[in-house]
Amino acid sequence: MKLSLTKYNIHEWFMASGVFCMSVYSKGVTIFFALAFLTMFIQIFFGGRKIEWGSLNGWAFLFFGIFSTFLFSGFWNEWNHKTALAEIETKISFIAFPLLFLFAPKTILSVRRKLQWALVAGCFVFAIACHIHAVVGFKETGLWEEFVYGRLSWTFHPTYLGFFYLLSMVFLANEFLNSTRKRYSRFLLVGIVFFSLETAFMASRAGFLALFLFYGIFVFYVFRNGKSKAKAFTVIGISLISFLMLFFAFSPISGRAKEAVANSAAITETKKEEKVTSTSERIVSWQTAWEIGKDFPLGVGTGNWKAHFTERYKQKGASYAAEHAHPAHNAYLQMLVEWGWVGVVTLLLLLIAGFRRALKANDLFFLVFILGVSFHFIFESMLELQQGLVFISFWMFFLLHRTSKSEVVLL
């Protein structure tokens, strides 16, 4: 008797549950993806399903090998190996997802809409939970800032959460372009307005810029593929109007934006025992990362970056940054510090491969994802926290592994 887990799509639902958890409870992601991998393992060794060697993706195999080497590079550097082990636990997604999709059955690549709806559902549930939490905080403090940025995002980094919301909106916008049912289209428009408002609530400068980046990509996609310009105008119009109304009507959001502009115009040096503006803080982090990169062209190794950054921050008198072991606040510079120029080139190749695949497949979601990630990498070390790393690694290798016809081919 053969066991057929594929018949009941169990592994697909485990994977969808993992995607749902990405924006709700990041620690739950590991459990569901482990179960998805386990069910596929059972199918291969106990259920009679053969490994589909023809589906192996060359890019996934290449990056799996390179990232595996990088990930364990901390063990032959001079710093603390215990720290390297802790970093490997966080960054295991670098090799887990390429490995997962090396052997994933082709059926898993045809369920993208199920995974995207899981993303939308997760973002919606967590957004509501955040607002409920903000109401509780407002009752205690009386501050409207409870509904903005870090206080509203609760347990997630606000920039990351804003990016999740943006991708949910991108999926709904694409669905709206292709929808022929009026009731379904109205439902999608409500979702687009909802996530536009949530993007405003996040009050992230990178998030604001990414939203307008989406508008530009969306127009390009519509004209390139001959989609309805009226529908495109509706999406951009209703999204932009709802965003701007909340932005200007809710003073904590507009106030934070004005403060950010003022801080950018007058960047000061980091002072001892003082938390400075995020802009000047980033400048110090970028300078420090570049200095380390020049001194260690092959990188300092996995798990060693905190010790190097802390030492340099202390030399500069940046006590606050040293105390909190701030990363580079730039994924490219962070990669340079940890894995050297080879690591930076590998990351850029991965992004370029994704961009080419997205253009070839005429995939709006993939285009916004790859360009949005590339943009956010300038301002955040999104590959240092599990919240960002798991999300980006999963979607990157899933989308890179998949073509518009759900076939897996080399680029």
Disulfide bonds with the S-S distance in Angstrom:
none
